[in-house]
Each structure stands twice: as structure tokens, then as C-alpha cells.
């Protein structure tokens, strides 16, 4: 659980308590599962107590609103009548010296303005028929039993590729949360790659006996990290294998990693996962 999880959960508390009734929540299965998991953590329950999901959304009552506005209006009127009028003093005009008026542009600002905007390396490749944004939305809002078949239905193997990654230094992994931080850190450093890529990276095992591996999908047929120096900080810490989209082994791996199930090569059970989308 990250600080971002806690912040977003606190933001959604009143919505889930007073607005998002059962009928509305049906369309957001994964979000509901994530929210319920968070509010049932013992640390969260110690602060907010037992939480009851909204059964009926609050409705606008025009009568109560009119009474409330009338009460506010009468209160403001009384305050206005009692408050003495303040006399505003006219500010004196000061002449600004010519040197201050004609201040030269900052050299650093000029350099930044002149610097050419970096291009997205994926723009040079054919777009193909696979709509990455469409799949990400479908994956986020549906169960894996629907989103994985949807992925294979839409996947364009001519213009997109699937890769398997495995962290090289598994014997150095200690706490599971530290392994999760490794994944999150990599995701943050390749932020500009997010538009044309998707990944599910998982931690298998327990503290002091774990592994990191994942399935990646991106536009193009080559290893994407070599396209930009900004993306090359972490990728060399992993072994990369391009997968055959027609092979049954690939389909099994996609199912396993997209649904966060199964074990790694050493038989360690799934512990936690991170999605790059």
C-alpha cells in the first residue's frame, strides 16, 4: 500500500458513503475491489472505524435548499447593515524607472525556450490496429475473464510485441515491499513510455525469498528501452525475452500475469503486482 493509495481512498470516502450506490458501483468492479481492500486494512479501520457503503444515493431537496439559502441571505443582510463603510485611500502613483520597465529576459528562460521539444520515439512506427488506450480502459473496468480475451481479440501482432522480463539479481531481494518499490521506481522513470506500453509486473514469494518478473506489451518489434536514453536506467537489471504471440506458452503467461495468479519458475506463489498503464 502506497501513500497514493491512502490519499485516493480518503478522497473517495464520502462518495462511497453518500453518493455511489450499488447500481452505480456495478460498472467499476476493480475500483470497488481496491477500495474495499484498503478500507478493511487494520490501520485504516483504526482511523475511520467500520465503513458502510452507500445503499441509496443522496437526493437534492429543493425545499431544504431554499430554506438554507434564505437563512444564509438573512444573516448576510444583517451583517451588511451593521458593517460601517470603509473609506478606501487612493494609492499614490509611483513612476517606475525605465531600467525596471525594460528588464531583460532571463538567460535560462531563453535557453529553455530555444531547446527543441523531445519527440516520442513511437511516433516513427506504424500505429497498427491495436488501440492501447481502449484496452487499458477495458482492463481497468472489467474482470480478467473478459479483459484477457478482449486483449487477444484486439492485439495486432504485426505492429506490437509481447515481452517477458525477469529481474537478474533475485538473490539480493529482501523485503517484499522493497521489491515493489523497485518496480514502482522503474515505472516512474519511464513515464513517457506509458502512452504506447502496458505491463503487469509481479512479485512472487515472501521476504528474503522472492522474485520479480512481468509481461510487457508495446508498439514495435524491438526492445523499446533502447529507443530513448531516458528509458535505459533500469532495463539492464532485467533479462528480456520476446514472446511468440501465437504460442500457447505466451497465452498462458499473459493469463497468469494479467490476472495475478500462479507461481514463478521456482514455485513461489504470487504475492503482489503492479500495472504500468
NULUM-289203 format. One record per residue: x negated, y negated, z negated of N, C-alpha, C in turn. Coordinates in steps of 0.05 Angstrom, whole numbers, padded with zeros to 5 digits, always signed. Layout:
BEGIN
XYZXYZXYZ/...
//
This chain:
BEGIN
-00017+00024+00000+00000+00000+00000-00018-00025+00000/-00012-00044+00018-00028-00068+00020-00014-00092+00009/-00028-00114+00007-00016-00139-00002+00006-00148+00017/+00002-00142+00043+00022-00149+00063+00048-00134+00058/+00046-00108+00051+00070-00092+00045+00085-00105+00022/+00071-00114+00001+00084-00125-00022+00098-00152-00015/+00084-00169+00000+00095-00195+00008+00120-00191+00025/+00119-00174+00045+00142-00170+00062+00166-00157+00047/+00159-00139+00029+00180-00126+00013+00195-00147-00004/+00180-00165-00017+00192-00186-00034+00209-00205-00016/+00200-00210+00008+00215-00227+00026+00242-00214+00034/+00243-00188+00036+00267-00174+00045+00286-00166+00022/+00277-00170-00003+00293-00160-00026+00322-00170-00025/+00326-00197-00023+00353-00208-00023+00369-00200+00001/+00356-00197+00024+00370-00187+00048+00382-00160+00043/+00365-00141+00033+00374-00114+00028+00394-00113+00005/+00394-00133-00012+00412-00133-00035+00439-00145-00029/+00440-00166-00011+00465-00180-00007+00475-00181+00022/+00458-00175+00042+00466-00180+00069+00466-00155+00086/+00445-00139+00085+00442-00116+00103+00458-00092+00093/+00483-00090+00101+00499-00067+00092+00492-00042+00107/+00505-00020+00099+00498+00006+00110+00501+00007+00141/+00522-00005+00151+00526-00004+00180+00504-00019+00195/+00495-00041+00184+00473-00056+00197+00447-00041+00195/+00442-00027+00173+00416-00014+00168+00412+00010+00186/+00433+00021+00198+00431+00046+00213+00412+00043+00237/+00409+00019+00248+00392+00015+00271+00363+00012+00264/+00356+00011+00238+00328+00006+00230+00319+00028+00211/+00318+00052+00222+00312+00076+00205+00284+00074+00193/+00264+00068+00209+00236+00067+00200+00232+00045+00180/+00244+00021+00185+00241-00001+00167+00254+00005+00140/+00278+00018+00141+00291+00026+00116+00274+00045+00100/+00262+00065+00114+00246+00085+00100+00222+00072+00087/+00209+00053+00101+00186+00039+00090+00195+00022+00066/+00217+00008+00068+00226-00010+00046+00233+00007+00021/+00248+00028+00025+00256+00045+00002+00232+00058-00011/+00212+00066+00005+00187+00077-00007+00174+00056-00025/+00172+00031-00015+00159+00010-00031+00173+00004-00057/+00200+00001-00056+00214-00008-00080+00216+00014-00101/+00210+00039-00092+00210+00061-00111+00183+00068-00123/+00162+00052-00116+00136+00055-00129+00139+00046-00158/+00126+00061-00176+00130+00055-00204+00120+00026-00211/+00100+00016-00197+00090-00011-00203+00111-00032-00194/+00125-00026-00172+00146-00045-00163+00170-00044-00181/+00178-00019-00188+00202-00016-00206+00198-00029-00233/+00173-00030-00242+00167-00043-00267+00173-00073-00267/+00173-00084-00242+00178-00113-00239+00207-00119-00232/+00218-00104-00212+00245-00110-00203+00267-00092-00215/+00259-00071-00229+00278-00053-00241+00292-00035-00220/+00314-00024-00227+00329-00007-00208+00342-00025-00187/+00338-00018-00162+00348-00034-00140+00371-00021-00126/+00393-00036-00122+00416-00025-00108+00419-00038-00081/+00420-00021-00060+00423-00031-00033+00451-00042-00028/+00452-00062-00011+00478-00075-00005+00498-00056+00006/+00522-00056-00005+00544-00039+00004+00563-00055+00023/+00567-00081+00016+00584-00098+00033+00570-00125+00036/+00566-00134+00060+00552-00159+00065+00568-00183+00054/+00554-00202+00042+00568-00226+00031+00581-00241+00054/+00605-00252+00049+00621-00266+00069+00623-00296+00062/+00624-00312+00082+00627-00341+00079+00655-00348+00070/+00658-00363+00047+00684-00371+00037+00686-00401+00041/+00702-00410+00060+00704-00439+00066+00715-00455+00043/+00733-00443+00027+00745-00457+00004+00724-00463-00017/+00708-00443-00024+00687-00447-00044+00666-00467-00034/+00661-00465-00008+00641-00483+00004+00651-00512+00002/+00677-00517+00008+00688-00544+00007+00687-00555-00021/+00694-00537-00041+00693-00546-00069+00665-00553-00077/+00646-00537-00068+00618-00542-00075+00608-00568-00063/+00615-00573-00038+00607-00597-00024+00619-00622-00037/+00645-00619-00046+00658-00641-00059+00645-00648-00085/+00637-00627-00100+00623-00632-00126+00596-00646-00122/+00582-00637-00101+00556-00650-00095+00560-00679-00086/+00580-00683-00069+00585-00710-00059+00592-00730-00081/+00609-00722-00100+00617-00740-00122+00594-00746-00140/+00576-00726-00144+00553-00731-00161+00534-00750-00148/+00530-00748-00121+00512-00766-00107+00523-00794-00107/+00550-00797-00105+00563-00823-00104+00558-00838-00130/+00561-00824-00153+00556-00837-00179+00527-00846-00181/+00509-00830-00172+00481-00837-00174+00475-00862-00157/+00488-00863-00133+00484-00885-00115+00494-00912-00127/+00518-00910-00141+00529-00934-00153+00512-00945-00176/+00500-00927-00191+00484-00936-00214+00456-00945-00207/+00446-00934-00186+00418-00939-00179+00415-00968-00168/+00397-00984-00180+00392-01011-00171+00378-01011-00144/+00383-01031-00129+00370-01033-00103+00341-01041-00106/+00323-01026-00094+00295-01033-00096+00287-01052-00074/+00272-01072-00081+00263-01092-00062+00236-01083-00051/+00236-01079-00025+00211-01070-00013+00193-01094-00005/+00168-01092-00014+00149-01113-00007+00138-01107+00021/+00137-01128+00037+00127-01125+00064+00097-01121+00064/+00087-01100+00076+00058-01096+00076+00044-01116+00093/+00021-01124+00084+00006-01144+00099-00008-01130+00122/-00009-01143+00145-00022-01132+00168-00052-01136+00166/-00066-01115+00170-00096-01117+00169-00107-01112+00197/-00125-01129+00204-00137-01126+00231-00158-01104+00229/-00156-01085+00248-00176-01063+00249-00199-01072+00267/-00223-01069+00257-00246-01077+00273-00247-01060+00299/-00258-01072+00320-00258-01059+00346-00274-01033+00345/-00295-01032+00328-00311-01007+00327-00295-00984+00317/-00276-00989+00297-00260-00968+00286-00238-00960+00306/-00228-00980+00322-00208-00973+00342-00218-00956+00364/-00243-00960+00372-00255-00945+00394-00274-00924+00383/-00264-00907+00365-00281-00886+00354-00286-00865+00375/-00312-00858+00379-00318-00838+00400-00309-00810+00392/-00303-00794+00412-00294-00766+00407-00316-00750+00394/-00307-00732+00376-00326-00715+00362-00340-00696+00382/-00366-00693+00380-00382-00676+00398-00373-00647+00398/-00367-00637+00374-00358-00609+00371-00331-00604+00385/-00313-00624+00383-00287-00622+00396-00290-00621+00426/-00308-00638+00436-00313-00639+00465-00324-00612+00475/-00342-00600+00459-00354-00575+00467-00333-00552+00467/-00315-00552+00447-00294-00532+00446-00275-00536+00470/-00269-00561+00477-00250-00566+00499-00262-00557+00525/-00289-00560+00528-00302-00553+00553-00306-00523+00556/-00305-00508+00533-00310-00479+00534-00288-00464+00548/-00295-00448+00568-00274-00433+00583-00259-00413+00566/-00233-00410+00571-00217-00391+00555-00224-00362+00564/-00227-00344+00544-00234-00317+00550-00211-00302+00563/-00217-00286+00583-00197-00271+00597-00192-00244+00584/-00168-00234+00588-00162-00207+00578-00173-00187+00598/-00192-00170+00590-00203-00151+00609-00183-00132+00622/-00160-00127+00609-00140-00110+00620-00126-00123+00644/-00127-00149+00646-00114-00163+00668-00124-00155+00696/-00149-00145+00696-00161-00137+00722-00151-00109+00731/-00137-00095+00714-00128-00068+00721-00099-00068+00730/-00091-00048+00746-00063-00046+00755-00045-00043+00731/-00022-00056+00732-00003-00055+00709+00011-00028+00706/+00015-00015+00729+00029+00011+00728+00058+00008+00720/+00070+00031+00712+00099+00031+00706+00104+00034+00676/+00083+00039+00660+00087+00043+00631+00088+00016+00617/+00111+00010+00605+00115-00015+00591+00108-00011+00561/+00084-00021+00554+00074-00016+00527+00092-00028+00505/+00101-00053+00510+00118-00066+00490+00144-00052+00486/+00155-00042+00508+00181-00027+00507+00177-00002+00490/+00155+00013+00495+00151+00037+00479+00146+00031+00449/+00131+00010+00444+00126+00003+00416+00152-00004+00401/+00170-00018+00414+00196-00024+00402+00212+00001+00397/+00212+00019+00417+00227+00044+00414+00216+00061+00392/+00189+00062+00390+00176+00078+00369+00182+00067+00342/+00183+00041+00339+00187+00028+00313+00216+00032+00303/+00235+00034+00322+00263+00034+00314+00277+00062+00316/+00262+00082+00323+00274+00109+00326+00257+00130+00312/+00270+00152+00306+00255+00175+00295+00237+00187+00316/+00216+00202+00306+00197+00213+00325+00209+00234+00343/+00231+00246+00335+00245+00266+00352+00255+00253+00378/+00259+00226+00377+00268+00211+00401+00244+00196+00414/+00227+00184+00397+00206+00167+00408+00184+00182+00423/+00178+00207+00414+00157+00222+00427+00166+00232+00455/+00190+00243+00458+00200+00249+00486+00202+00224+00503/+00209+00202+00491+00211+00176+00506+00183+00168+00516/+00162+00173+00500+00135+00166+00508+00128+00182+00533/+00133+00209+00533+00125+00225+00556+00142+00219+00580/+00167+00211+00576+00184+00204+00598+00174+00179+00612/+00163+00160+00597+00155+00134+00609+00125+00133+00615/+00109+00151+00604+00079+00149+00607+00070+00150+00636/+00052+00132+00644+00041+00130+00671+00012+00140+00670/+00008+00165+00677-00019+00177+00674-00038+00167+00695/-00028+00154+00716-00046+00143+00737-00060+00118+00728/-00047+00102+00711-00057+00076+00703-00063+00074+00673/-00056+00094+00657-00061+00094+00628-00074+00120+00620/-00088+00120+00598-00102+00144+00589-00098+00149+00559/-00102+00174+00551-00098+00182+00523-00125+00192+00512/-00133+00183+00488-00159+00189+00477-00156+00199+00449/-00174+00218+00442-00176+00228+00414-00201+00217+00401/-00198+00206+00377-00221+00195+00363-00225+00210+00336/-00251+00213+00329-00257+00226+00303-00281+00212+00290/-00277+00204+00265-00298+00189+00251-00323+00207+00247/-00347+00196+00254-00371+00213+00254-00381+00219+00226/-00377+00201+00207-00391+00203+00181-00371+00211+00159/-00358+00234+00163-00338+00243+00144-00349+00250+00116/-00375+00258+00116-00387+00265+00090-00392+00241+00073/-00390+00216+00085-00393+00192+00069-00367+00180+00059/-00345+00192+00067-00318+00182+00058-00314+00190+00029/-00304+00170+00013-00300+00175-00015-00270+00174-00021/-00261+00151-00031-00232+00147-00038-00215+00145-00012/-00191+00155-00014-00173+00154+00009-00166+00125+00016/-00162+00108-00004-00155+00080+00002-00178+00066+00016/-00203+00074+00011-00226+00062+00025-00226+00071+00054/-00218+00096+00059-00216+00106+00087-00195+00090+00102/-00172+00085+00088-00151+00069+00100-00160+00040+00107/-00177+00029+00089-00188+00003+00094-00207+00002+00118/-00221+00024+00123-00238+00026+00146-00221+00024+00172/-00198+00038+00172-00180+00037+00195-00169+00009+00199/-00159-00003+00177-00147-00029+00178-00167-00050+00188/-00192-00048+00178-00213-00067+00186-00218-00065+00216/-00219-00041+00227-00223-00037+00256-00200-00050+00271/-00175-00044+00263-00152-00055+00276-00153-00086+00277/-00162-00098+00255-00163-00128+00254-00184-00139+00273/-00206-00124+00276-00228-00134+00293-00222-00130+00323/-00203-00114+00330-00196-00110+00359-00168-00121+00364/-00160-00142+00349-00133-00153+00351-00126-00160+00380/-00144-00171+00396-00138-00180+00423-00133-00156+00442/-00139-00132+00433-00135-00108+00449-00106-00097+00445/-00093-00108+00424-00067-00097+00416-00045-00097+00437/-00046-00118+00455-00024-00121+00475-00023-00097+00493/-00046-00085+00501-00046-00063+00520-00055-00037+00508/-00052-00034+00482-00061-00009+00469-00042-00001+00447/-00043+00025+00440-00027+00036+00418-00043+00058+00406/-00042+00061+00380-00057+00082+00367-00044+00091+00341/-00047+00116+00334-00039+00127+00308-00064+00140+00297/-00075+00128+00276-00100+00138+00264-00093+00148+00235/-00102+00172+00229-00093+00185+00204-00117+00193+00186/-00111+00193+00160-00130+00204+00140-00119+00231+00131/-00136+00251+00132-00128+00278+00123-00145+00285+00099/-00133+00300+00080-00148+00308+00056-00143+00291+00032/-00162+00292+00013-00159+00277-00012-00185+00262-00018/-00186+00249-00041-00210+00234-00049-00234+00253-00048/-00256+00243-00036-00282+00257-00034-00280+00282-00017/-00259+00286-00003-00257+00309+00016-00236+00301+00037/-00244+00283+00055-00224+00273+00075-00237+00269+00102/-00220+00264+00122-00229+00258+00149-00211+00237+00161/-00221+00223+00182-00206+00203+00197-00206+00211+00226/-00183+00212+00238-00181+00217+00267-00155+00205+00277/-00153+00203+00304-00130+00190+00315-00126+00194+00344/-00102+00186+00353-00095+00187+00382-00091+00158+00391/-00104+00151+00414-00103+00124+00425-00092+00125+00453/-00077+00104+00461-00067+00101+00488-00073+00073+00497/-00084+00070+00521-00089+00042+00531-00088+00042+00562/-00087+00018+00573-00087+00015+00602-00115+00021+00613/-00116+00035+00635-00142+00042+00647-00150+00070+00640/-00171+00080+00654-00180+00107+00652-00207+00110+00637/-00220+00088+00630-00246+00088+00617-00243+00079+00588/-00265+00083+00573-00265+00076+00545-00262+00045+00543/-00240+00036+00531-00233+00008+00532-00252-00010+00516/-00265+00000+00496-00281-00017+00478-00305-00029+00492/-00313-00017+00514-00337-00027+00529-00329-00052+00546/-00304-00058+00548-00295-00080+00565-00301-00107+00553/-00304-00108+00526-00308-00134+00513-00327-00130+00489/-00347-00148+00487-00365-00147+00463-00351-00149+00437/-00328-00163+00437-00312-00167+00412-00300-00141+00402/-00298-00121+00419-00285-00096+00411-00305-00074+00404/-00331-00080+00403-00351-00059+00401-00363-00056+00373/-00352-00069+00353-00363-00068+00326-00360-00040+00314/-00337-00028+00317-00331-00003+00302-00331+00023+00319/-00327+00020+00345-00321+00044+00361-00343+00064+00361/-00368+00056+00358-00391+00074+00359-00392+00092+00334/-00376+00086+00314-00375+00103+00290-00356+00127+00294/-00345+00128+00318-00326+00150+00324-00336+00166+00349/-00329+00191+00350-00332+00207+00374-00306+00204+00390/-00308+00201+00416-00285+00196+00433-00282+00218+00454/-00258+00228+00458-00253+00248+00478-00228+00241+00494/-00232+00239+00520-00209+00233+00537-00192+00259+00541/-00166+00256+00537-00148+00280+00538-00134+00281+00565/-00128+00306+00573-00112+00311+00597-00083+00309+00590/-00068+00289+00602-00040+00285+00594-00022+00309+00602/-00032+00326+00620-00015+00349+00628-00020+00374+00611/-00041+00373+00594-00048+00396+00578-00029+00399+00554/-00022+00423+00547-00005+00428+00523-00019+00419+00497/-00046+00422+00496-00061+00413+00473-00057+00384+00468/-00057+00368+00490-00053+00339+00487-00025+00333+00476/-00005+00347+00487+00023+00342+00478+00026+00349+00448/+00012+00371+00440+00013+00378+00411+00000+00357+00394/-00023+00346+00403-00037+00326+00387-00021+00300+00386/-00008+00292+00408+00008+00268+00408+00031+00272+00388/+00044+00295+00388+00066+00300+00370+00056+00299+00341/+00033+00311+00335+00023+00312+00308+00016+00284+00298/+00002+00268+00314-00007+00242+00304+00015+00221+00305/+00033+00222+00324+00054+00203+00326+00075+00208+00303/+00076+00233+00293+00096+00239+00272+00083+00243+00245/+00056+00239+00243+00042+00241+00218+00047+00267+00204/+00039+00289+00217+00043+00316+00205+00018+00332+00210/+00018+00357+00200-00003+00376+00206-00028+00372+00190/-00050+00384+00200-00076+00384+00186-00098+00376+00206/-00122+00370+00195-00144+00365+00213-00158+00392+00220/-00181+00390+00233-00194+00415+00243-00203+00433+00220/-00208+00421+00196-00217+00436+00173-00193+00445+00155/-00169+00440+00165-00145+00449+00150-00136+00430+00128/-00148+00406+00127-00139+00386+00107-00113+00374+00115/-00094+00371+00096-00067+00362+00102-00067+00332+00106/-00047+00323+00122-00043+00294+00127-00038+00280+00100/-00052+00256+00097-00049+00240+00073-00036+00214+00079/-00048+00198+00096-00037+00171+00103-00043+00165+00133/-00027+00147+00144-00032+00140+00172-00029+00110+00176/-00041+00100+00198-00039+00072+00205-00033+00070+00235/-00015+00052+00242-00006+00049+00270-00017+00022+00281/-00030+00024+00304-00040+00000+00318-00021-00006+00341/-00005-00027+00337+00016-00034+00357+00022-00063+00357/
//
